[in-house]
Amino acid sequence: MTDSNVLYQTKAVNTNGRDGESHLADHSFSVRVSTPKQLGGPGQGSNPEQLFAIGYSACYNSALAHKMKEHQVTGEATVAATVQLLSDSTDKGFKLAVLIEVAITELERAQVEQLAKEAHEFCPYSKATRGNIEVEIKVVDKID
């Protein structure tokens, strides 16, 4: 796949797509997957967009913590990822968009904006999505 050194890898297995079950190969995590009610499904489990939002927000927040440490600043960082499943007129299918909201206590807004920008350049999820899906970064005072 790449000439880079593999630092970590994981494997997930899914059966029955959006109305099935997904688990990690080592069985340390499993989740019932269900199509959301808004898409005509039963909505009785998690869906891929929710799981992507959880992963992206955690990864981005870790990148943010890394950049805060580099700049020797402290504060409590909170990151929210809102993932949208959109219609795609190019192939009559679907596509994703993500809004990343960033809040850091005890820092000036300009400093939070700079750290958020640097984290977006550094985060592996941001690198993977760059040029593939629309991602908006928004600095906010508080995340509910």
NUFI-784304 format. One line per 3 residues: number of its first residue (from 1); their letters; for each residue x negated, z, y of N, C-alpha, C. Coordinates in steps of 0.001 Angstrom, whole numbers, plus 500000, padded with zeros to 6 digits. Layout:
NUM = A = X:Z:Y:X:Z:Y:X:Z:Y  ...;
//
This chain:
1 = MTD = 499190:500000:498796:500000:500000:500000:499148:500000:501265  498088:500805:501277:497284:500954:502476:495870:501331:502099  494962:501165:503028:493590:501574:502774:493321:502989:503267;
4 = SNV = 494320:503656:503802:494183:505037:504261:494149:505983:503073  493577:507159:503293:493560:508181:502259:494934:508821:502151  495436:508940:500934:496726:509593:500713:496521:511092:500830;
7 = LYQ = 497185:511704:501788:497090:513145:501983:498186:513889:501242  499306:513224:501050:500449:513825:500357:501406:512704:500020  502115:512861:498924:503206:511947:498614:504292:512710:497882;
10 = TKA = 505493:512196:497992:506630:512790:497309:507527:511669:496831  508379:511981:495901:509275:510980:495339:510679:511555:495249  511648:510771:495705:513052:511156:495603:513767:510143:494730;
13 = VNT = 514740:510615:493987:515508:509778:493068:516982:509885:493425  517677:508760:493472:519102:508747:493781:519846:508030:492674  521012:508549:492346:521926:507851:491450:523252:507664:492184;
16 = NGR = 523854:506521:492028:525173:506186:492586:525218:506088:494116  524088:505800:494761:524068:505492:496186:524684:506550:497063  525558:506115:497981:526162:507018:498963:527200:507959:498351;
19 = DGE = 527559:507763:497130:528506:508656:496469:527908:509140:495165  526777:509803:495290:526067:510247:494102:525263:511501:494346  524045:511471:493818:523175:512637:493884:521757:512155:494130;
22 = SHL = 521040:512924:494951:519632:512654:495198:518855:513929:494921  517665:513755:494361:516815:514923:494113:515349:514519:494190  514519:515515:494443:513092:515285:494401:512665:515246:492941;
25 = ADH = 511639:514472:492661:511180:514303:491279:510806:515640:490636  510303:516583:491428:509942:517899:490869:511138:518844:490803  512318:518369:491204:513588:519109:491178:513597:520350:492079;
28 = SFS = 512710:520393:493086:512708:521527:494013:513825:521423:495048  514455:520245:495155:515549:520048:496097:516475:518981:495546  517769:519245:495634:518749:518222:495267:519932:518334:496217;
31 = VRV = 520633:517216:496370:521742:517197:497307:522800:516213:496808  524056:516606:496964:525162:515704:496673:525286:514755:497858  525330:513483:497595:525422:512477:498640:526845:511929:498646;
34 = STP = 527400:511804:499860:528782:511356:499981:528950:510522:501243  529714:509466:501129:530032:508644:502293:530874:509470:503263  530533:509448:504570:531309:510223:505550:532764:509760:505631;
37 = KQL = 533628:510675:505982:535048:510339:506150:535227:509221:507169  534385:509214:508233:534493:508200:509275:534240:506789:508739  533598:506699:507578:533330:505395:506951:534216:505158:505737;
40 = GGP = 535267:505977:505605:536213:505793:504518:535897:506548:503242  534893:507387:503285:534518:508149:502093:535133:509526:502081  534827:510309:501035:535385:511647:500924:534709:512674:501839;
43 = GQG = 533471:512400:502273:532773:513333:503162:532521:514682:502549  532289:514711:501244:532119:515990:500548:530671:516230:500142  529763:515796:500967:528344:516007:500715:527571:515518:501914;
46 = SNP = 526276:515515:501798:525428:515004:502866:525333:513492:502760  524890:512858:503827:524714:511413:503777:523298:511062:504226  522840:509854:503962:521465:509488:504297:521120:509668:505774;
49 = EQL = 522059:509436:506667:521782:509596:508084:521506:511065:508435  522250:511971:507827:522014:513395:508052:520641:513801:507536  520291:513323:506361:518998:513668:505778:517857:513094:506609;
52 = FAI = 518025:511887:507135:517025:511287:508002:516869:512109:509281  517982:512560:509853:517951:513374:511071:517192:514678:510835  517406:515303:509686:516702:516543:509366:515198:516281:509257;
55 = GYS = 514829:515240:508531:513418:514926:508355:512736:514546:509654  513389:513699:510446:512792:513222:511693:512610:514382:512676  513626:515231:512818:513521:516343:513767:512405:517305:513377;
58 = ACY = 512256:517579:512092:511194:518484:511627:509820:517867:511835  509673:516598:511508:508394:515920:511671:508013:515836:513143  508959:515458:513985:508694:515333:515417:508322:516691:516013;
61 = NSA = 509013:517743:515608:508711:519072:516129:507310:519517:515707  506888:519135:514517:505523:519444:514080:504500:518682:514916  504798:517424:515237:503915:516640:516107:503857:517267:517500;
64 = LAH = 504985:517747:517975:505058:518410:519271:504203:519678:519265  504297:520473:518214:503493:521693:518095:501998:521353:518092  501643:520269:517434:500250:519824:517404:499764:519497:518814;
67 = KMK = 500569:518773:519572:500195:518395:520931:500155:519623:521855  501060:520568:521658:501041:521794:522451:499750:522566:522191  499343:522620:520939:498104:523314:520587:496900:522598:521202;
70 = EHQ = 496889:521274:521156:495801:520498:521775:495674:520806:523263  496818:520950:523941:496832:521222:525376:496770:522715:525691  496703:523522:524652:496615:524980:524780:497752:525559:525620;
73 = VTG = 498972:525113:525296:500163:525647:525953:501057:526298:524907  501836:527259:525372:502757:527940:524471:504172:527805:524998  505093:528072:524148:506512:527995:524446:507228:527732:523137;
76 = EAT = 508519:527948:523134:509308:527700:521929:509907:526305:522011  509514:525456:521071:509989:524072:521056:511165:523931:520095  512173:523210:520547:513325:522862:519722:513530:521358:519829;
79 = VAA = 513774:520727:518689:513979:519282:518655:515262:518991:517894  516087:518120:518458:517298:517649:517771:517189:516136:517621  517548:515640:516455:517590:514197:516214:519033:513812:515906;
82 = TVQ = 519593:512952:516728:520934:512429:516493:520785:511014:515967  521204:510805:514738:521078:509495:514093:522439:508818:514106  522454:507582:514563:523686:506793:514584:523569:505643:513602;
85 = LLS = 524624:505407:512857:524748:504224:512018:525590:503236:512810  524996:502099:513140:525644:501112:513995:525931:499836:513225  526897:499075:513684:527110:497745:513113:525994:496839:513618;
88 = DST = 525616:495872:512797:524554:494932:513146:525126:493526:513125  525321:492948:514296:525946:491639:514385:525054:490518:513847  523750:490773:513710:522861:489706:513240:523112:489349:511775;
91 = DKG = 523495:490341:510975:523756:490058:509557:525076:490663:509072  525892:491138:510009:527173:491781:509713:526999:493032:508840  525795:493601:508894:525488:494819:508144:525418:496025:509066;
94 = FKL = 524402:496826:508862:524252:498077:509599:522824:498232:510101  522661:499090:511111:521340:499446:511603:521409:500875:512140  520243:501468:512385:520161:502836:512866:519668:502885:514301;
97 = AVL = 520031:503946:514999:519471:504304:516294:519322:505827:516298  518329:506318:517046:518061:507754:517062:517855:508231:518497  518463:509367:518802:518210:510075:520050:517463:511350:519687;
100 = IEV = 516243:511503:520230:515460:512724:520032:515571:513537:521315  516096:514757:521202:516175:515667:522337:515115:516748:522163  514393:517018:523253:513273:517959:523218:513477:519027:524281;
103 = AIT = 513345:520286:523870:513382:521418:524801:512218:522339:524463  511499:522768:525501:510417:523740:525311:510571:524803:526388  510676:526055:525965:510799:527154:526916:509455:527366:527620;
106 = ELE = 509514:527947:528789:508336:528402:529530:507443:527290:530082  507876:526031:530025:507069:524943:530570:507860:524165:531613  507149:523590:532561:507767:522740:533565:508238:521443:532929;
109 = RAQ = 509293:520870:533469:509888:519645:532913:508865:518509:532781  508031:518310:533778:507039:517228:533734:506076:517419:532568  505706:518659:532304:504794:518934:531191:505500:518684:529855;
112 = VEQ = 506770:519069:529750:507548:518818:528535:507674:517310:528311  507933:516563:529377:508047:515109:529251:506755:514487:528735  505609:514964:529235:504321:514434:528779:504078:514784:527315;
115 = LAK = 504352:516019:526941:504172:516437:525547:505103:515661:524618  506346:515436:525059:507310:514684:524245:506826:513258:524028  506270:512650:525082:505736:511294:524972:504560:511255:523995;
118 = EAH = 503656:512203:524110:502501:512258:523216:502931:512514:521768  503910:513385:521583:504407:513664:520228:505023:512416:519613  505719:511627:520428:506342:510392:519936:505278:509390:519486;
121 = EFC = 504160:509355:520157:503060:508470:519759:502389:508961:518476  502408:510260:518245:501686:510900:517141:502514:511069:515871  503821:511259:516006:504712:511575:514874:504784:510429:513867;
124 = PYS = 504559:510705:512580:504646:509656:511557:506017:508977:511483  507101:509712:511693:508434:509092:511687:508563:508132:512866  508058:508543:514030:508112:507669:515201:507288:506415:514975;
127 = KAT = 506134:506574:514355:505303:505403:514042:506031:504473:513078  506702:505044:512092:507396:504235:511081:508585:503481:511661  509234:504070:512655:510430:503439:513219:510120:502538:514411;
130 = RGN = 508941:502690:514990:508582:501941:516214:508737:500438:515998  509525:499820:516862:509748:498381:516774:510791:497985:515740  511300:498954:514998:512293:498679:513954:513692:499136:514327;
133 = IEV = 513773:500293:514990:515056:500818:515435:514900:501361:516845  516015:501473:517544:515990:502037:518887:515854:503548:518784  514827:504095:519451:514622:505540:519513:514492:505925:520977;
136 = EIK = 515344:506848:521414:515297:507352:522785:514828:508798:522761  513884:509120:523637:513397:510501:523770:513965:511056:525063  514588:512231:524980:515231:512833:526143:514832:514312:526223;
139 = VVD = 514289:514708:527354:513953:516107:527584:515191:516792:528142  515529:517934:527540:516708:518689:527955:516305:520155:528174  517147:520886:528875:516851:522305:529132:517091:523168:527889;
142 = KID = 518128:522810:527132:518507:523625:525980:519202:522738:524951  518985:523077:523682:519649:522357:522591:520573:523337:521883  521837:522976:521780:522821:523835:521097:522848:523551:519627;
//
